[in-house]
Each structure stands twice: as C-alpha cells, then as structure tokens.
Amino acid sequence: QVQLVESGGGLVQAGGSLRLSCEVSGSVVGLASMGWYRQAPGKQRELVALVTSGGTSQYADSMKGRFTISRDSAKNSVYLQMNDLNAEDTAVYYCNLHLRKSAAPDVYYWGQGTQVTVSS
C-alpha cells in the first residue's frame, strides 16, 4: 500500500518560512510527478507546485519566487520550502503522488494533509 505522510506545517507569522516534507512508502513505479496542493476553507484544492519524474518543476503563479519544491528520489520524498508567507497561504497542504500506468488509468495518492496557518 502506498502511503504519503506530510509534516512541517504549523503556525507562522507573515513573512516567515516553513519547510514541508512528504515521505512516501511503497512503490513509485510509473512516477509521473510529485507535488503539493493546498485547500483553504470554502475553496477548491489548488496546485502549489510539482516536480516531474524528469526533474522539471512547475509552480502556481502566486507561489513563484517564494516557494521551492525539491525531491529526493533515493528517499522517495518531496519537500516544499515556503518563504515570505502571507495570510493567503493559510490552508491545508496535501502531498500528491501521480503514477502513470500503462494499460491502466493514472493513479493519484494523497497524504492526510498538514495545516499551515499564517498570522498577519
């Protein structure tokens, strides 16, 4: 069974930084990407950043220049360094694993989420 466990969330003042970690257990055969999404109350879940199996990173516009995603393939882990946080970044952050399977639908796994709260 594939499991994703996030950590590193918490309460931080505006302008501060946090580093989120996602540890993956299980097989990641067919890895397409690993990434971070977030969901604030009453809002849709949105992409924060992702990194593909080829090492290409992608960020939402509001994250560019502030957030950095990285991956440690040896540990099957993905990280999100968040700098210059503001109140709009307050949300539950979820780790995502995208596996692309031949002769089968793509599979997405999600972690349980970690709360990030930014006080202004």
ABEGO torsion letter per residue (X at the ends): XBBBBBBGBEBBBBGBBBBBBBBBBEBABGBABBBBBBBBBGBBBBBABBBBAAGBBBBBAAABGABBBBBBAAAGBBBBBBBGBBAAABBBBBBBBBBBBBGBBBBBBBBAEBBBBBBX
